[in-house]
């Protein structure tokens, strides 16, 4: 996830290899721990975490990138083991931190795109540690 943050900060893109790798590791971990139920649970939490970002991406692709949607899926699959509260809090914290930064950038007069990956990953880490 650190690599996704670094790449997103530099290029404003998140490579598929990073999100796919994290997703496969999360699903594989779920399978090892709980068999097909664990793998299915990881997939389910991934879909739950990526649903709203996917809708936002479809409505306004310039406001939310496809890589961000895939990263939300991966983080949902990872945080799903910690429970539904961790998934919701992680996504919520990530978006809230991003909006706060965006408001600050807007106030300062700068106009730049925001790398969302660091905020989503920070929210997921905070939620996982708390939950």
N, C-alpha and C positions, 0 to 999 in steps of 0.2 A: 504494500500500500504506500510505503514511503516513495517508491519509484514512481507510482502514479501521481503522487503529489508533486514531485520534482518536475516530471515531464509536463504536467498540466500548468505549473507555474511558468515554465519556460516557453511552452508552445501553445498553450490553451487547447490542448488535445490530450485525450487519454487513449493510449494504444489498446487495441482489442486484446493483444497478447497478455497485457497486465490484468485486465478485468476478467478475461476467460480463465487465466491461470488461478486467480484468487477464487473465482466461482467454483472451479473444478476441485480445488483443495477443500473448500468449505463443504461441498457435497460429498466428497470422498471421506472427510472427517465424520460427517453425519452417518455415512454408511458404515464406517468402521465402528463407531460408537453404538448405533442403534439399528444397523441393517438398513433395509429398504425404508423403514419408517423414518429413520434419521435423515436419509438422503431426501426423501419426500418432504420432510419438514424443512430442511434447508432450502429446497426449491420453493416451497410455499412462502417462506419468509422472504425469500428473494423477490418473488412476484409481488408480495404485499408492499415491500419497501420501494419497489420500482414503479408501482401503479400510478401514483400521482405525478411523479416526474415524467413518466411516459406520456401522460395526458397533456401536461404542460408542453412537452417537446412537440407533440403533434399539433397543438394549437399555435405555438410560437417557437419555431425551431431556432431562431436567433437568440432567444432568451435562455435556453437550457439545452445543452449539447447532448448528442446521442451517447457520448462517452460517459457523461454524468449519469445518464439513465442506467447504463450497464454497470457503473460503479455502485449505484444505489442497489442494484440487484445483488452484486457481490457482497456488499456490506450487510444487506438484509440476510443473506444466507449465512454469513459469518456470525452476526449478532443474534440470529434466531435461536441459537443454542442457549443464550442468556435469557430468552423469553420475549414476549410481545412488547413489554414495557421498554426493554432495551432497544428494540428496533424502532419504536415510535420516538423515544427520547433521542436516540442517535440521529435519526433523520431530522427531527425537529431542531435539535441543537445545531446541527450543521447548517441548516437553512437559516436559522435565526442569526448565527454568527456571520453568515454570508450577507444577509440583509443589513445587518448593522454595519458591516464594512462598506457595503454599497451605499448606504446612507451617508457615511463619512466621506466617501469618494465624491458623491454627488454634492455635498456641502462644500467641499474644497474646490469644486469647479473642474476637477479632472474627469475625463471621460475615457474609461478603459474597460475592457471586458474583465470579468472576475473569474479567476480559477476557482472552481467550486470544490475540487477534490480535497484540498487541505482542510476545508471546513467540514466536509462530510466525514472524512477519516477522523478528524478530531472529535466530532460528535459521537461517532461509533466507539472510539476508544473511551471517551468519558462515560458513555452509557454502559459499556461492557465492564468497566472498572466499578461503576456504581451498582450494577445489577449483578 
